[in-house]
Amino acid sequence: MSSSDLVAALLQSIGVDNPHGLSDNTARIEVHENRVVGLKLVPGLKVDADETDDGINVEIRVEAGVRLQKPVHICFGVLPEDGRQHIDLDVRIHQDAHASFLAHCTFPNAVDVRHTMTAGIEVEPGAHYAYFERHVHGTHGGITVIPEARVIVHDDAEFTTEFELIKGRAGQIKFDYETLCHDRSVVEMTARISGRADDRIEIHERAQLLGDEAKAALISHIALRDDARAEIYNDVTAYGARARGHVDCKEIVLDRAIAKAVPMVAVHNPTAHVTHEAAIGSVDSRQLQTLLSRGLTEDEATDLIIEGLLSKKARWTKD
């Protein structure tokens, strides 16, 4: 299959019927298995990609002071039923630059696919970096996803990341993210995942508030059905003066699913403040009764409540 055909197939799998539907001034990176099949840059954005035997090494740079007007679109995918893809990602957002990335990871036919990512991310002083990652999985559950990231957020910088998997089987997912937060930095990491059948989800996220007035929120909203299982370990440790942190973990369990949440918070400075909130259980009975009274079936009402959990923004303020 040609590169242009692969780009079209990747984009179609995520709901973009025509690659030309992305405007000419939208930066794009498309990777299928270990091939870079599409690349378009804009001024201020630099991307170097080297293909390996089972994936690619990608270096992304946003130059100092540059403010990208549109999100950079990234698509990583494996279209066959089996395959291996490893992404080694090196990202640096230079001083006072602002950039957002919209990433799709698509494995619509996966029966035996393994997707791993190792990322090193550095957000320089005054820079802002937002990364939204939406996964598209098929119905077989034959996908293993293992992302690891080490993030440094410098003074007055901001880093936000969201991981979303709502449709399709989660398969096996194992997160390992760590952020080092310096003076007046702001970090927010959010995961919204639906699991069913025998899916397994494990999240390890850590934020070290090293600097004065650093702020971080770790947010995990998980819905489990059938025999799915999830373990969530969120850890916020505050060292800096007047640092603020929050852990928010909510899990809905149905059928025979099992959920575990371990919020860990620690404070090493008397002026710092860290909070946590964890809730595990079935759907809210009052919400369920309200929806049933409006004519929905129990399954329809349950689906709607879960959709609300996985789509709504957590109530957390950076102030």
N, C-alpha and C positions, 0 to 999 in steps of 0.2 A: 504494500500500500504506500502511495506517495506521501510526502510530508503534508501537502495540502489536504489530502484525503483524511489523514490522521487528525489534523487540526479540526476539520469539519466533524469527524466522528466524536472526538473528545468534547467539543462544544455542544454537539447535539445531545450527548449523554447527560449534560448538565442543564439542558433546556434552552440552549442557544441554537436555533435552527440554521443560522447563517453566520459564518465567521465575520462577514462584512457588516453584520449588525453592530459590531463594536466600531466606534467612530475612529477615523484616521488618526486622531490625536490621543488615542488611548494606548498606553504602553502595555505590551502583552508578552508573556512567556508561556509557551506550551511545551510540555515534556511528556513523551510517551515511552514507558519503560526506561531505557537508557539513552534515548535520542531526544535532542532538542529539535522539535519539528516546527516551531514557530517562535519568532523573536522580533519585537518592534520596540524601539526605545524612544524616549523624548529627551529634550535638553535637560541636563542636570541629573539624569539617571544613567548609571553605568552598570552593565551586567556582563560578567565573564562566566562562561559555562564550559566545562570540560566533561566529555562523556567517559564513563568508566565501564567495566564489564557488566555491572548490575545496576547502574544508576548514573548520577551526574554530581559533579562538584560545582556549586554555583556561588559566585561572589557578587553581591549586590551593594552598590554604593549610591547614596544620594548626597550630592555635593553641598557644601556649607552654604547656608542661606537660601537654598532652593525650596520653593513651595510648589509641590506638584498639584496641579489643579484638579486632576482626576485620579481615582484609584488605579494603581497598577494591577492588571488582571493576570493572575497566574493560574495555570491548569496543569496539575500533575495527574497522570492516569496510567492504568493498565487495562486495556480493553479485552484481551483474551481471558479464558477461564483460569489460567495459571500464569505465574510470573513473579519476578522479584524486582523491586525498585528501591534503591537507597539514595536519599537526597542528603548531600553534605552541604549545608547552607551557611554562608558567612555574610552577615549583614552588618553594615555600618551606616548609620544615619548621622551625617556630619553636623557640626555645630549650627544651631538655629534653623536647620532644615525641617520641613514638615512633609510627611508622606504617609499615604494609606495604601494598603494592599488588600485586594480581594482574591483569595485563593480558593480554588475548587480542587479537591482530590477525588477522582472518579474511578470506581471499580465496579461497574454495573453488572459484570458477568462472573465475578470472582467465585471460584470454587477452591482454588489453592493459590492465593496471592499474598505476598508479604511486602508491606510498604513500611520502610523505616526512614526516619529523618534524624540527623544530628545537626543542631543549629547553634551557632555562636552569634549573638546579637549584641551590638553596642550602640546605645543611643547617647550621642554626645551632648554637652551642656546646651540647654535651651531648645533641643530638638524634640519633635513629636513624631512618634511612629505608631500606627494603628494597623493591626493585622487581623483580618477576619477570614476564618477558614471553614468552608462548608464541605462536608463529605457527602458523596453520592455512592451508596452501596446497593448491591442487588439483594435478592431474597435468599441466597444460599447460606450466607454466614461464613463463607470460606475466605475471609479476609483477616489478616493480622496487621494491626497498625501500631507502631511503636515510635512515637516522637520524643526526642530529648532536646532540651534547649537550656542554654546558659546565657543569661541576659544581664548586661550591665547598664543601668540607667543613671546617667550622670546628673550633676546639679541642674535643677530647674527643667529637667527633661521629663517627657511623658511617654509611657509605653502601655498600650492596651492590646489585648489579644482575645479573640473569641473563637471557640471551636464549637461547631454545630453539626450534629448528626441526628436527624429527626425521622427520616424515611429510610427504609431498607434495614437489613440486619447489621448490627454493630460488629458482629464477629468477636475478635479478640482485640481489645484496645488497652494499651498501657502507656500512660503519660509519665513524664519525668521533667518538670520545669523548675528552674530556680532563677530568681532575680535578686540582684544586689542593687539596693536603692540608696542613692546619695542625697545630699542636701536638697530639700524642697522638691524632690522628684515625686511623680505620681505613677502608680502602677495599678492596672486592673486586669485580672485574668479570669475569663468566664468560660465554662464548659456546659453545653446543653446537649444531652445525649439520651436517646431512647434505645433500650435493649429489650430483646425478646428471645424466645426459644432458649438455647443454651449459651447465649452471648455472655462474655466476660469483660468487665470494665474495671480498670484500676487506674486511679489518678493520684499522682504525687506532685503536689505543687508547694513551693517554698518561696517566701519573700523575706529577705533580711533587710530591715530598715536600719541601714548603717548611718545615715545622715540625719541632721537636725531637720525637723518638720517634714520628713519623708512620709508618704502615704501609700498604702497598698490595700487592695481588696481582692480576695480569692473567692470566686463564686462558682458553685457547682450545682446544677439542677439536673436530676437524673430520674427517668421513668423506666420501670422494669416490669415485664410481664413474663408469664410462663415460668421457665426455670432459670431465667437470667440472674446474674449476680454482679454486684458492684461493691468496690471498696474505695473509699475516698479518704485521702490523707492530705489535709491542708494545714500548712505550718506558717505562722507569721511570728517573727521575732523582732522586737524593737530595741535598738541600741541608742538611737539618736534622741536628742532632747526634743520634746513635743512631737515625736513621731506618732502617727495614727495608723491603725490597721484593723481590718475586719475580715472575718471568715463567715461565709454564708453557704450552707449546704442543705439542700432540700431534695429528698428522694421519695418518690411514690412507688410502692410495691404492690403488685397484684399477683393473684394465683399463687405459685410456689416460689416466687422470686425472693432473693435474699439481698439485703443492703446493709452496708456497714459504713459509718462515718466517724472519722477520728480528727476532730479539729484540735490543733495544737497551737497554743499561743504562749508567748513569753515576753517579759518586759525586763530590760536591764537598765532602765533609766526612770527615775521617779516621776518625771514629767511626761513620759510616754503613756499611750493608752491603746489597748488592743481588745477587741470584742469578738465574740463568735456566736453564731446561731446555727443550730442543726435540727432538722426535723425529718423523721422517717415515718412513713405510714401509708395507709390506703388513701384514696381520694377523700376529700372533705365531704362529710355526709350532708351538711347544709347546702353546699354547692350542688351536690348530686340531686337532692330533693327538689331544689329550685328548678333545675333543668328538666327533671322528670315531670314536674308540674306544668312545664311549657310544651309537653308533647314529645320530648325526645325519649328514645329507648335508653336502657341503662348503658348499653355499649356505646351508643352515640354520646351520651352525657359524659361517660368516662373519657372517651377520646377527646372531647372538647376541653375537659379539665386538664388533661395531660398536655394538650396543645397549648393551653394558656400558661402552664408552668414552664414549658420549654421555649416559649416565645417572649415572655415578658422580661423586662429589665429589672434586675434586683434593685431594691431601694438602698442605695449607698451614695453618700455625698462626699465629695472631695474636700469639703470645708472642714 
